[in-house]
Amino acid sequence: MHSWLQIPDNSDFSIHNLPYGIFHTGDGRLRAGMAIGEHVIDLAAAAESGLFGKRRFYQKIFSQPVLNDFIALGKSQTNRIRKKVQDWLRQDHAPANADALLIPRKNIQMAMPIRVPNYTDFYSSIEHATNVGKMFRPDNPLLPNWRWLPVGYHGRASSIVVSGTPIQRPKGQILPPGGAPDTPVYGTSRQLDFELEMAFVIGKETAMGETIRPENADEYIFGMVIFNDWSARDIQRWEYVPLGPFLGKNFGSSISPWIVPLEALKPFRVKGPRQLPEPLEYLQTKGAKNYDIHLEVSIQTSQSPESVVCRSNTRYLYWSMAQQLAHHTVNGCNVQVGDLMASGTISGPTAGSYGSMLELSWGGRQEILLNDGTVRKFLEDGDIVRMYAWAGEGPNRVGFGVTEGQVLPAK
């Protein structure tokens, strides 16, 4: 698919992608944009130029500070807008309004792309679940329910932030080393961790009592983002029995600023792992439901450049997004436009593909060597964590950009 606009080879933002985000140019005026190569298409300006028809309607939609109203129009409309932009980019020559609609990405600042009403975190990687189980339950790594359902919990939507937002080291109750096994102290987390995840954005609402079948999941999933579910392992370890994650998780999660539409990822569908035992009927799927999305995590310290510490892939997920959504709604739980549902840590079968420092350091018992010779077991103040995700290569590449966050000292 050729364009008059010069797009760097292997750009995350090819003409096959066209992800949506919210940006401003330093004036604080938030509006919707679409990434293409080294530029952003100002969708509010495109609407004003008449590119989409219904000039006033779309100008108002794309001048909103979040994408929720646009997403809520439904896929017939959102796909039409994407097709209009692709056609605009595929003309033989640069159109007369090109300079007015294109802004260099280096001149913009990104904001949260959506308002998140609700957030759910799943636990869908069998490699991750098994690794964590081996550390704490070596005789029984996977609990009996894990292969029967996509385990998940409801997280905190208010502390989800856009890439580039610093994360402050949290405090909470911790069991001190060498102390009594059942007597915590209040203090600063010393085992701060990242979790490599992907999340999908709900694009169509349901009413209470409605359910979503796996084969219909695509109707309800607008697109995907990279998701870093920061975790304080020492706080989590003490508090998670009997109700699960709380203060060890809710202090912050980071998302990439660009939402890649599900339609751009369809060429990269693959079959997931074989599921044994066979899932119950409401979770059964046919065909390819996973995606071949390459994942990478790096750590940059105050003394060293980026060091890649993990390379994984979403194809390893045991439970697919379609199954996650089907299970989430099987009891009649309603979903809302903008809801985020994260995969849980995505780990692969080898040590270099483990999606958290908990696994990479095997609970703090092994050192992670960085490029400059320094080591880590967990994150230290000043560390910058970057996560990358992309499918395909060359001119067909569909990428997500980067999710980045720096660890700040506790207050």
C-alpha distance (Angstrom), angle and dihedral (degrees) to the residues before:
residue distance angle dihedral
M1 . . .
H2 3.83 . .
S3 3.81 125.7 .
W4 3.80 134.2 -167.5
L5 3.82 86.6 -134.7
Q6 3.78 115.0 87.0
I7 3.82 107.5 -118.9
P8 3.81 118.4 -174.4
D9 3.79 114.5 -115.2
N10 3.79 111.7 -100.7
S11 3.81 92.0 17.4
D12 3.80 114.4 160.8
F13 3.78 87.5 -134.8
S14 3.80 105.3 58.8
I15 3.79 124.2 157.7
H16 3.82 86.6 -97.7
N17 3.82 90.3 62.6
L18 3.84 115.2 41.8
P19 3.82 98.6 169.0
Y20 3.79 122.5 -166.5
G21 3.80 127.2 -122.0
I22 3.80 144.7 152.8
F23 3.81 119.5 -111.1
H24 3.79 146.9 159.8
T25 3.79 133.3 -159.5
G26 3.79 97.7 -131.7
D27 3.78 95.6 -72.9
G28 3.81 93.6 92.3
R29 3.83 91.6 -120.9
L30 3.78 101.9 137.5
R31 3.79 119.3 -153.5
A32 3.78 140.8 151.1
G33 3.77 123.2 -83.1
M34 3.77 140.5 176.3
A35 3.81 121.4 -140.7
I36 3.81 119.5 -129.1
G37 3.80 120.1 168.1
E38 3.81 109.4 -54.9
H39 3.81 92.6 -16.9
V40 3.77 143.0 71.5
I41 3.77 122.8 -138.2
D42 3.81 108.7 -136.2
L43 3.80 99.8 -134.0
A44 3.81 93.5 -168.5
A45 3.81 89.4 55.7
A46 3.81 90.2 44.3
A47 3.81 89.4 53.7
E48 3.80 90.8 49.2
S49 3.80 89.3 52.3
G50 3.81 89.6 56.8
L51 3.80 96.7 -112.6
F52 3.81 93.2 138.0
G53 3.80 101.5 31.5
K54 3.83 120.6 -124.1
R55 3.80 87.9 72.7
R56 3.83 99.4 -168.2
F57 3.80 94.3 41.8
Y58 3.80 96.2 53.4
Q59 3.78 93.6 38.1
K60 3.81 88.0 58.7
I61 3.82 92.2 45.1
F62 3.81 93.6 50.9
S63 3.82 94.0 43.3
Q64 3.80 91.5 64.7
P65 3.85 118.4 111.0
V66 3.82 90.9 -125.1
L67 3.81 135.1 33.5
N68 3.82 97.7 -123.7
D69 3.82 96.3 104.4
F70 3.80 91.2 48.4
I71 3.80 93.2 47.6
A72 3.80 90.2 48.4
L73 3.83 90.1 61.5
G74 3.80 86.7 79.4
K75 3.77 134.3 -121.3
S76 3.78 95.7 -72.5
Q77 3.81 87.5 65.0
T78 3.80 100.8 34.4
N79 3.82 91.5 49.0
R80 3.81 89.9 48.2
I81 3.80 90.8 54.4
R82 3.80 90.8 49.5
K83 3.82 91.0 49.7
K84 3.82 90.9 49.0
V85 3.81 90.4 53.9
Q86 3.81 92.2 46.8
D87 3.80 90.2 51.6
W88 3.82 90.1 48.3
L89 3.81 89.5 52.8
R90 3.80 93.2 46.9
Q91 3.79 98.0 58.8
D92 3.80 116.7 122.8
H93 3.79 92.4 -113.2
A94 3.79 136.3 20.3
P95 3.82 107.7 -80.3
A96 3.79 120.0 -120.5
N97 3.82 92.6 -106.9
A98 3.82 95.5 51.3
D99 3.82 95.8 105.3
A100 3.80 91.2 48.6
L101 3.80 94.4 51.2
L102 3.82 102.4 38.5
I103 3.81 123.5 78.3
P104 3.83 123.6 179.3
R105 3.79 108.9 -110.9
K106 3.80 90.1 -132.5
N107 3.82 88.1 66.4
I108 3.79 97.7 55.4
Q109 3.78 138.3 76.4
M110 3.79 120.9 -144.5
A111 3.81 126.7 -135.2
M112 3.80 136.3 -171.0
P113 3.80 104.0 -60.0
I114 3.80 96.7 -150.2
R115 3.77 143.5 21.9
V116 3.82 104.3 -115.5
P117 3.82 111.7 -145.1
N118 3.82 94.5 177.6
Y119 3.79 137.6 6.8
T120 3.80 129.1 -157.7
D121 3.80 125.6 -174.4
F122 3.79 119.5 -156.6
Y123 3.81 130.8 -162.7
S124 3.79 99.0 -140.3
S125 3.81 106.1 145.8
I126 3.79 111.6 93.8
E127 3.81 90.8 -163.5
H128 3.81 91.6 55.2
A129 3.79 94.4 43.8
T130 3.80 91.0 48.5
N131 3.80 93.4 48.0
V132 3.79 93.1 50.6
G133 3.79 90.4 44.7
K134 3.81 91.5 52.8
M135 3.80 90.5 55.0
F136 3.77 95.7 52.1
R137 3.83 104.8 18.7
P138 3.83 105.9 26.7
D139 3.80 93.0 168.8
N140 3.81 93.7 49.9
P141 3.85 110.7 22.5
L142 3.82 97.6 166.1
L143 3.78 116.8 48.0
P144 3.84 114.7 -132.6
N145 3.82 95.7 -102.8
W146 3.82 97.4 51.3
R147 3.82 97.7 87.7
W148 3.81 91.4 43.8
L149 3.80 101.8 55.3
P150 3.83 142.9 12.1
V151 3.81 101.2 -98.9
G152 3.80 112.9 -141.5
Y153 3.78 146.6 152.2
H154 3.80 136.8 -152.9
G155 3.81 111.4 -105.0
R156 3.78 135.9 -169.3
A157 3.82 114.8 -74.6
S158 3.82 96.0 -173.5
S159 3.82 94.2 66.7
I160 3.81 96.7 52.5
V161 3.81 106.6 114.7
V162 3.79 136.8 -177.0
S163 3.79 122.7 -102.0
G164 3.80 112.9 -78.8
T165 3.80 94.8 38.5
P166 3.84 110.2 124.4
I167 3.80 118.6 -122.4
Q168 3.78 118.6 -137.9
R169 3.79 117.0 -139.9
P170 3.81 106.7 -106.7
K171 3.79 131.5 -130.3
G172 3.77 129.9 -145.1
Q173 3.79 145.7 121.2
I174 3.81 113.3 -36.6
L175 3.79 135.7 174.6
P176 3.83 104.2 -123.3
P177 3.82 118.6 -133.8
G178 3.76 110.3 -94.7
G179 3.79 93.0 10.6
A180 3.77 130.7 119.2
P181 3.84 110.7 -60.8
D182 3.80 92.2 -126.2
T183 3.82 103.9 34.4
P184 3.83 116.1 86.4
V185 3.78 130.3 -166.5
Y186 3.79 128.9 -148.4
G187 3.76 110.7 -112.7
T188 3.79 151.6 117.6
S189 3.79 119.6 -58.5
R190 3.80 112.2 -105.9
Q191 3.82 94.5 -177.0
L192 3.79 103.5 61.7
D193 3.80 111.8 165.0
F194 3.79 143.0 179.1
E195 3.79 124.5 -130.5
L196 3.80 118.3 -151.4
E197 3.79 107.3 -138.8
M198 3.78 143.3 148.4
A199 3.79 122.6 -141.5
F200 3.78 133.8 -161.2
V201 3.80 126.7 -141.8
I202 3.78 120.5 -133.3
G203 3.80 111.6 -125.9
K204 3.80 103.1 178.2
E205 3.79 129.7 46.7
T206 3.78 128.5 -131.7
A207 3.79 130.4 -160.7
M208 3.79 123.3 -119.2
G209 3.78 108.6 -82.4
E210 3.82 95.0 30.9
T211 3.79 122.0 115.7
I212 3.81 132.9 -157.7
R213 3.77 120.7 -136.3
P214 3.84 118.1 -143.0
E215 3.80 91.2 -117.1
N216 3.82 89.6 57.1
A217 3.81 96.9 45.3
D218 3.82 94.2 103.1
E219 3.80 89.6 64.4
Y220 3.80 89.0 62.2
I221 3.81 101.8 39.2
F222 3.79 113.3 82.7
G223 3.79 98.8 -179.2
M224 3.78 148.2 -53.5
V225 3.81 140.3 -94.4
I226 3.80 136.4 -172.2
F227 3.80 110.3 -100.1
N228 3.82 127.9 -160.2
D229 3.80 108.3 -167.5
W230 3.80 99.5 -165.1
S231 3.81 111.4 -148.7
A232 3.79 135.9 -165.3
R233 3.79 100.5 -149.0
D234 3.79 98.0 -169.9
I235 3.81 92.5 51.2
Q236 3.79 90.6 44.0
R237 3.79 93.8 49.5
W238 3.81 92.9 59.4
E239 3.80 99.7 39.5
Y240 3.80 105.5 37.8
V241 3.83 96.4 84.0
P242 3.01 117.5 112.5
L243 3.83 105.0 -0.8
G244 3.80 105.3 27.9
P245 3.83 135.4 -130.7
F246 3.80 118.4 12.1
L247 3.83 126.1 131.4
G248 3.79 90.9 8.0
K249 3.82 88.6 66.8
N250 3.80 113.5 19.7
F251 3.82 98.4 72.6
G252 3.81 92.1 84.8
S253 3.79 149.6 -23.7
S254 3.83 125.0 -172.2
I255 3.80 128.4 -145.5
S256 3.79 133.2 -170.3
P257 3.83 113.0 -104.9
W258 3.82 95.1 -128.3
I259 3.81 121.8 73.8
V260 3.80 110.3 -151.3
P261 3.82 108.9 -147.6
L262 3.77 114.7 -121.7
E263 3.80 90.2 -123.3
A264 3.81 90.7 64.8
L265 3.81 90.0 56.8
K266 3.80 98.7 49.5
P267 3.85 94.4 95.4
F268 3.80 88.5 60.2
R269 3.80 99.1 56.2
V270 3.81 115.5 133.6
K271 3.77 136.2 172.2
G272 3.79 116.3 -93.6
P273 3.80 128.3 -134.9
R274 3.79 118.6 -59.1
Q275 3.80 109.4 -91.9
L276 3.78 118.2 -135.1
P277 2.95 123.5 -147.1
E278 3.78 96.2 33.1
P279 3.82 108.3 -105.0
L280 3.77 120.7 -108.8
E281 3.80 114.6 -88.3
Y282 3.83 96.9 -94.8
L283 3.84 90.0 56.4
Q284 3.78 98.6 45.8
T285 3.80 117.1 116.1
K286 3.79 137.5 -175.7
G287 3.77 128.9 -143.2
A288 3.79 128.9 -1.6
K289 3.81 112.5 -19.0
N290 3.82 101.6 156.8
Y291 3.81 127.0 75.9
D292 3.79 131.8 -129.4
I293 3.82 96.6 -130.4
H294 3.80 117.0 155.2
L295 3.79 114.9 -137.4
E296 3.79 130.4 -162.0
V297 3.81 134.7 179.3
S298 3.78 126.7 -164.3
I299 3.80 134.7 -178.6
Q300 3.78 123.3 -149.3
T301 3.80 118.3 -167.6
S302 3.79 129.9 -165.8
Q303 3.83 87.8 -101.3
S304 3.80 102.8 39.0
P305 3.81 142.6 45.7
E306 3.79 121.8 -116.3
S307 3.80 116.2 -49.1
V308 3.80 116.7 -164.8
V309 3.80 107.4 -134.6
C310 3.81 101.8 169.0
R311 3.81 139.7 30.7
S312 3.80 116.0 -177.9
N313 3.82 140.9 147.1
T314 3.80 136.9 -134.4
R315 3.81 89.6 -130.0
Y316 3.83 87.3 79.8
L317 3.82 92.9 66.7
Y318 3.81 110.1 119.7
W319 3.81 93.7 -159.0
S320 3.82 114.8 46.7
M321 3.79 126.2 -141.5
A322 3.81 89.4 -106.5
Q323 3.80 90.2 56.0
Q324 3.79 92.5 44.8
L325 3.80 91.2 53.9
A326 3.80 93.3 43.8
H327 3.80 91.8 52.3
H328 3.82 92.2 44.0
T329 3.81 91.1 58.1
V330 3.81 102.8 31.6
N331 3.81 90.3 99.0
G332 3.81 92.0 50.6
C333 3.81 97.8 -95.2
N334 3.79 108.2 160.1
V335 3.81 123.3 -132.0
Q336 3.81 128.3 -148.2
V337 3.79 134.2 -150.6
G338 3.80 108.0 -89.1
D339 3.80 96.1 26.4
L340 3.80 110.9 144.9
M341 3.79 122.4 -142.8
A342 3.78 115.8 -172.6
S343 3.79 126.1 -157.7
G344 3.77 99.6 -134.9
T345 3.80 120.5 -119.9
I346 3.81 111.4 -28.0
S347 3.80 110.7 -142.5
G348 3.76 128.8 170.3
P349 3.81 131.7 -147.2
T350 3.82 97.5 -89.7
A351 3.80 132.2 63.5
G352 3.81 92.5 -111.6
S353 3.80 90.2 57.6
Y354 3.81 97.7 54.4
G355 3.81 108.9 125.8
S356 3.81 100.5 -146.9
M357 3.78 139.0 45.6
L358 3.79 88.7 -123.1
E359 3.80 86.8 68.4
L360 3.81 98.5 33.1
S361 3.82 90.4 55.2
W362 3.81 91.8 33.0
G363 3.77 94.3 -125.6
G364 3.81 93.6 -35.5
R365 3.80 95.1 -55.7
Q366 3.83 95.3 109.8
E367 3.80 131.0 49.8
I368 3.80 123.3 -123.6
L369 3.80 109.4 -140.4
L370 3.82 117.5 -141.5
N371 3.80 128.3 -158.0
D372 3.80 96.0 -95.4
G373 3.79 93.8 50.4
T374 3.80 96.1 -100.3
V375 3.78 118.6 126.5
R376 3.77 137.4 -141.2
K377 3.77 135.7 -165.1
F378 3.81 93.9 173.6
L379 3.79 133.1 -1.8
E380 3.79 121.1 -68.2
D381 3.80 129.8 -154.2
G382 3.79 111.6 -78.1
D383 3.82 94.7 25.9
I384 3.80 115.2 136.1
V385 3.80 116.7 -148.9
R386 3.80 118.3 -159.0
M387 3.79 126.4 -173.0
Y388 3.80 124.8 -165.9
A389 3.80 131.2 -171.1
W390 3.81 132.3 -177.7
A391 3.80 142.6 154.0
G392 3.78 125.1 -148.9
E393 3.80 128.5 2.0
G394 3.78 141.3 -107.2
P395 3.82 118.1 6.7
N396 3.83 90.8 -12.1
R397 3.80 94.8 56.2
V398 3.80 116.6 130.2
G399 3.79 111.6 -165.7
F400 3.77 140.6 172.3
G401 3.79 101.0 -143.7
V402 3.78 113.7 -133.7
T403 3.79 139.8 -45.5
E404 3.79 109.4 -150.0
G405 3.77 135.5 177.9
Q406 3.80 135.8 165.6
V407 3.79 123.3 -144.7
L408 3.82 112.9 -122.9
P409 3.81 123.7 -162.7
A410 3.80 118.0 -96.3
K411 3.79 115.6 -95.1
